[in-house]
């Protein structure tokens, strides 16, 4: 599974509608509105790089209100939950 983070600049007057339209696209798991250099961040999970190559320019970029996108492909995931569960391997609970 390919995970990508898509940074999205959107028209200020349509951020909620734009975010929801992006969230409704197959392959988009979450969309966050945020402060900072970008307006929206979309988490995308698709089976192949080809699916990603098709999703961003032909679907996300075409949503009304999207002005620009910047896509980052994730190589590996790290989280405190993953770390904690790794240390629990082999420990029996009563």
N, C-alpha and C positions, 0 to 999 in steps of 0.2 A: 504494500500500500504506500502510495506517495502522499506525503503531507507537505502542504505549502502554506505559507503565510502571505496573503495578498494585502498590501497596503493600498488604500483607496482614498483619493481626493474626490470629494463630492460637492455639489452645489449646496451651499449652506441652507437654502430654503427648502430643500427636499431630503435632508439626511434621513429622517425616520422612514419615509417611503422607499428611498433608495436602499437602505439597509434591509428592510423587509423583503424587497424584491430580490436582492442578492441572496438572502437567507433561504428563499424558496427555490433556489436553483439546486438541482441534484448535484451532489458532490461537495456542496458547501455545508459544513457542519455547524458553524457558528459565525456570527458577525457581531463585532463590538464597535460601538461608537466611543470615541476617545478624544482626549485633549492632546495637543502636541502638533507634530508636523503633518499628520494625516488625520482624516476625519473618521474613517472606518478601517477596521482590520477584519479580514475574512479568513477563517481557517478552512482550508480545502483538503479533502481526502479523496483521492481517486486511485484506481488500480494501476494506471500506467502513466508514463511521461507524456504519451500521445494524448491521453485524456486531459491532462493538465494543459497541454499546448492548445487543445481545442476549447477548453472551458473558459480560460481567462479572456482571450481576445474575442471570441464569438458570443459569449454569454455575459460574463461579468462586465466587460468593457462596454457592452451595448445597452446596459440598464440605464434608463433615463436618470440623469443626475450624476452619473459617474463621469468625472473629468479626466482622471488619470489613474493608472495602476502601477504598482511595483511589486513583482512577485519574488519571493524568497523560498527556495526548496529546502526543507529540513532533512538533515542527514541522520540524526539520532535524537531520541527524546530522553530527557532527564527530568525526574521529578522526585520530590521527597517521598511520595507514596511508593514509587518503585524501589528506592533505596531502603526504606523501612521493611518492605516485604522481602527483599533479598536477605536481610539479616535475620528474618524469622524462619528461614528454611532450616528444617531439622530440629526446630524447637517445638517440643510437645507442650500443649497447654492442658491444665488440669480441668 
